[in-house]
Amino acid sequence: MKSETQQQKVVEYNKVFDEKDYKKRTKKAQHATDNFYDLITKFYERGWGESFHFAPRYKGEDFKASILRHEYLLGAKLGLTEKDNVLDVGCGIMGPARNLARISGAYITGLTINQYQADRANVLNNTSSVSHLLDIRQGDFMDIPFPDNTFDKMYAIEALCHAPDLVGVYKQILKKLKPGGKAAFYQWGMTEKYDPENSEHVRIREQIEYGNSITKLRTLKEIDKAIEESGLIKEETVDLVQTNYGNDVPWYSTLQSGWSLKQIRQTKGSRMVMKQVFKTLEALRVVKKGVVKTQHILLVAADALVEAGKLEIFTPMYLMVVRKQK
C-alpha cells in the first residue's frame, strides 16, 4: 500500500461518496478506485478467488467452474488464438488472464490502476505455467499507456463500471486496437426495470456505487449509446442474466446468507462474529486500523447487489462484442 494508512484511505474514500454531485465526484473517481483496491483486494482474493467477477451457474455446477465457464465464453466470443496480442483492461490480479492464456495461447497484458494489484499479479503470474504469455502494467485505462494500434484483441470483465467517462474509455480502447481488431466486455448496468423515480431503486443503485467505487452506474441504454459515440462497431449485445447460458442459480446467490461454505459468511451471526474478530485484531494491532470500516463497505455492496438482483434492476453481465473498422 501507499504511505497513507488503511484508516486514512477509508476516510478519503467515504468523502468521495459523500459527494452527491456526480460531476464533482468524477474528478476524484480514479483516485477513489485506486484507494478502493488497496483496501479490498486481499478481501476479494480470500473470499472470491483470483477472478473478481460474477457468473451464470447451472444446477450442480460449483462456483469456481461457473467462473471459468464465464471467462471461456468471453474468450470464445473474441476467438482468442496463439497469434493474438491481447489487453485485459482493468485486470485485477489477472486471474481471468491466466485462465484465458492457458486455453488459447494468446499473449495477454493486464492493465490495472492499482500498484498493489500489479505487484500481486506479478507474483501469481511468475508461478504460473503460462508466465511466458503474461505481462502486467500499472496505469489508468482512461489513458492506456501503449501506442495506438497495438492490440489484436481487448477485453474487460466487470471493470469499465469504474470509468468516470464511459465514452472516453471506449475511445481509448478504439485507439489501441489494431484496424479490424475486436473487443468484448462484461458490463455492470441498470436494466430497463430500473426506475430513477423510485426512491428504493435509487437507494440500491447508490449503495452499489458506494460499495464498489463506481462514480455513476449507467443504464444499458446509456452503455449502448456510449459505444455508438465512441466509434466502435457493435457486433453483439446481450444481458446474460436473461439468457439460458446457465442461470439456474442466481448470479448473486454467493452474496446471500445460506448453508454453503461461501453463503454462511453472509449470515447475520457470521458477520457479527467477524466484525468482533476484526475489532479485536485492530485493538491488538494484528491488522491495520480501518479493516472494520473496509468490511462495512463490502457488506453494503453485497446487500445492495442482492437486492438489485432480486428486483432485476441491475446486471453484472451485459455482454458486448465490438470491433474497430478495418
LINVENPE-V756534 format. One record per residue. N is the residue number from 1. RES is the residue in one small letter. BURIAL is b if it has 16 or more other C-alpha atoms within 10 Angstrom, else e. D_CENTER is the distance of its C-alpha to the mean C-alpha in Angstrom with 2 decimals. Layout:
N:RES:BURIAL:D_CENTER + N:RES:BURIAL:D_CENTER
This chain:
1:m:e:19.86 + 2:k:e:21.70 + 3:s:e:25.06 + 4:e:e:23.98 + 5:t:e:24.09 + 6:q:b:21.35 + 7:q:b:23.34 + 8:q:e:23.52 + 9:k:b:19.79 + 10:v:b:19.37 + 11:v:e:22.25 + 12:e:b:20.88 + 13:y:b:17.50 + 14:n:b:19.46 + 15:k:e:21.76 + 16:v:b:19.14 + 17:f:b:18.18 + 18:d:e:21.89 + 19:e:e:22.34 + 20:k:e:22.42 + 21:d:e:23.30 + 22:y:e:20.19 + 23:k:e:22.02 + 24:k:e:22.76 + 25:r:b:19.30 + 26:t:b:17.94 + 27:k:e:20.21 + 28:k:b:18.49 + 29:a:b:14.85 + 30:q:b:14.01 + 31:h:b:16.11 + 32:a:b:14.54 + 33:t:b:11.00 + 34:d:b:12.90 + 35:n:b:14.73 + 36:f:b:11.85 + 37:y:b:10.56 + 38:d:b:14.27 + 39:l:b:14.68 + 40:i:b:12.11 + 41:t:b:11.25 + 42:k:e:14.52 + 43:f:e:14.01 + 44:y:b:10.82 + 45:e:e:12.78 + 46:r:e:15.90 + 47:g:e:14.76 + 48:w:b:12.20 + 49:g:e:13.18 + 50:e:b:11.94 + 51:s:b:9.12 + 52:f:b:6.13 + 53:h:b:5.88 + 54:f:b:8.82 + 55:a:b:11.88 + 56:p:b:15.35 + 57:r:b:18.08 + 58:y:b:21.83 + 59:k:e:24.48 + 60:g:e:25.34 + 61:e:e:22.14 + 62:d:e:20.55 + 63:f:b:16.90 + 64:k:e:16.51 + 65:a:e:18.38 + 66:s:b:16.22 + 67:i:b:13.05 + 68:l:b:15.28 + 69:r:b:16.75 + 70:h:b:13.57 + 71:e:b:12.88 + 72:y:b:16.60 + 73:l:e:16.72 + 74:l:b:14.51 + 75:g:b:16.84 + 76:a:e:19.78 + 77:k:e:18.91 + 78:l:b:18.86 + 79:g:e:21.95 + 80:l:b:20.97 + 81:t:b:24.16 + 82:e:e:25.56 + 83:k:e:26.67 + 84:d:b:23.26 + 85:n:b:21.82 + 86:v:b:18.04 + 87:l:b:15.26 + 88:d:b:11.64 + 89:v:b:10.14 + 90:g:b:7.48 + 91:c:b:8.34 + 92:g:b:7.74 + 93:i:b:11.06 + 94:m:b:11.53 + 95:g:b:11.90 + 96:p:b:11.33 + 97:a:b:13.52 + 98:r:b:16.21 + 99:n:b:16.37 + 100:l:b:16.66 + 101:a:b:19.19 + 102:r:e:21.23 + 103:i:e:21.79 + 104:s:b:22.22 + 105:g:b:23.70 + 106:a:b:21.69 + 107:y:b:21.28 + 108:i:b:17.62 + 109:t:b:16.72 + 110:g:b:13.39 + 111:l:b:12.65 + 112:t:b:11.00 + 113:i:b:12.39 + 114:n:b:12.96 + 115:q:b:16.20 + 116:y:b:15.80 + 117:q:b:12.83 + 118:a:b:15.05 + 119:d:e:17.98 + 120:r:b:16.46 + 121:a:b:15.32 + 122:n:b:18.91 + 123:v:e:20.39 + 124:l:e:18.63 + 125:n:b:19.30 + 126:n:e:22.90 + 127:t:e:23.58 + 128:s:e:22.21 + 129:s:e:24.71 + 130:v:b:22.92 + 131:s:b:22.79 + 132:h:e:24.98 + 133:l:b:22.35 + 134:l:b:19.58 + 135:d:b:19.17 + 136:i:b:16.81 + 137:r:b:17.06 + 138:q:b:16.08 + 139:g:b:15.88 + 140:d:b:14.59 + 141:f:b:13.27 + 142:m:b:15.59 + 143:d:e:18.34 + 144:i:b:17.44 + 145:p:e:20.06 + 146:f:e:21.69 + 147:p:e:24.72 + 148:d:e:24.62 + 149:n:e:24.97 + 150:t:b:23.57 + 151:f:b:21.22 + 152:d:b:22.25 + 153:k:b:18.80 + 154:m:b:15.27 + 155:y:b:11.93 + 156:a:b:8.27 + 157:i:b:5.90 + 158:e:b:3.56 + 159:a:b:3.95 + 160:l:b:7.40 + 161:c:b:7.36 + 162:h:b:8.03 + 163:a:b:11.01 + 164:p:b:14.26 + 165:d:b:16.02 + 166:l:b:14.55 + 167:v:b:17.85 + 168:g:b:17.91 + 169:v:b:14.78 + 170:y:b:16.07 + 171:k:b:19.43 + 172:q:b:18.20 + 173:i:b:16.87 + 174:l:b:20.25 + 175:k:b:22.20 + 176:k:b:20.77 + 177:l:b:21.23 + 178:k:b:24.75 + 179:p:b:26.96 + 180:g:e:26.26 + 181:g:b:22.88 + 182:k:b:20.10 + 183:a:b:16.35 + 184:a:b:13.99 + 185:f:b:10.66 + 186:y:b:8.80 + 187:q:b:8.51 + 188:w:b:8.32 + 189:g:b:11.97 + 190:m:b:15.18 + 191:t:b:17.70 + 192:e:e:21.42 + 193:k:e:22.21 + 194:y:b:20.72 + 195:d:e:23.78 + 196:p:e:23.50 + 197:e:e:27.01 + 198:n:e:26.13 + 199:s:e:25.73 + 200:e:e:23.98 + 201:h:b:21.32 + 202:v:e:20.93 + 203:r:e:20.77 + 204:i:b:17.97 + 205:r:b:15.91 + 206:e:b:16.71 + 207:q:b:15.80 + 208:i:b:12.28 + 209:e:b:12.13 + 210:y:b:13.86 + 211:g:b:12.03 + 212:n:b:8.53 + 213:s:b:10.03 + 214:i:b:10.14 + 215:t:b:13.49 + 216:k:b:14.17 + 217:l:b:12.68 + 218:r:b:14.54 + 219:t:b:16.52 + 220:l:b:16.43 + 221:k:e:19.73 + 222:e:e:18.48 + 223:i:b:15.75 + 224:d:e:18.65 + 225:k:e:20.91 + 226:a:b:18.70 + 227:i:b:18.71 + 228:e:e:22.46 + 229:e:e:23.02 + 230:s:b:21.26 + 231:g:b:23.66 + 232:l:b:21.38 + 233:i:b:23.08 + 234:k:b:21.46 + 235:e:e:22.40 + 236:e:e:20.49 + 237:t:b:18.35 + 238:v:e:17.99 + 239:d:b:16.16 + 240:l:b:15.94 + 241:v:b:16.35 + 242:q:e:19.78 + 243:t:e:20.87 + 244:n:e:22.72 + 245:y:e:20.20 + 246:g:b:20.38 + 247:n:b:19.67 + 248:d:e:22.45 + 249:v:e:20.22 + 250:p:b:17.97 + 251:w:b:14.21 + 252:y:b:14.27 + 253:s:b:17.28 + 254:t:b:15.90 + 255:l:b:15.37 + 256:q:b:18.98 + 257:s:b:22.03 + 258:g:e:24.13 + 259:w:e:26.04 + 260:s:e:23.71 + 261:l:e:22.76 + 262:k:b:19.16 + 263:q:e:20.33 + 264:i:b:23.24 + 265:r:b:21.09 + 266:q:b:20.24 + 267:t:e:23.97 + 268:k:e:25.63 + 269:g:e:27.92 + 270:s:e:25.35 + 271:r:b:23.37 + 272:m:e:26.71 + 273:v:e:27.69 + 274:m:e:24.56 + 275:k:b:24.97 + 276:q:e:28.57 + 277:v:e:27.77 + 278:f:b:25.38 + 279:k:b:28.07 + 280:t:e:30.68 + 281:l:b:28.77 + 282:e:b:28.17 + 283:a:e:31.90 + 284:l:e:32.86 + 285:r:e:30.58 + 286:v:e:29.06 + 287:v:e:25.56 + 288:k:e:24.80 + 289:k:b:25.61 + 290:g:b:22.58 + 291:v:b:20.96 + 292:v:b:22.24 + 293:k:b:20.73 + 294:t:b:17.32 + 295:q:b:17.72 + 296:h:e:18.64 + 297:i:b:15.44 + 298:l:b:13.52 + 299:l:b:16.29 + 300:v:b:16.22 + 301:a:b:12.60 + 302:a:b:13.64 + 303:d:b:16.85 + 304:a:b:15.66 + 305:l:b:13.18 + 306:v:b:16.19 + 307:e:b:18.50 + 308:a:b:16.57 + 309:g:b:16.32 + 310:k:e:20.02 + 311:l:e:21.00 + 312:e:b:19.02 + 313:i:b:18.11 + 314:f:b:14.34 + 315:t:b:12.36 + 316:p:b:8.76 + 317:m:b:10.36 + 318:y:b:12.45 + 319:l:b:13.48 + 320:m:b:14.96 + 321:v:b:17.27 + 322:v:b:19.00 + 323:r:b:21.55 + 324:k:b:23.56 + 325:q:e:27.24 + 326:k:e:29.59
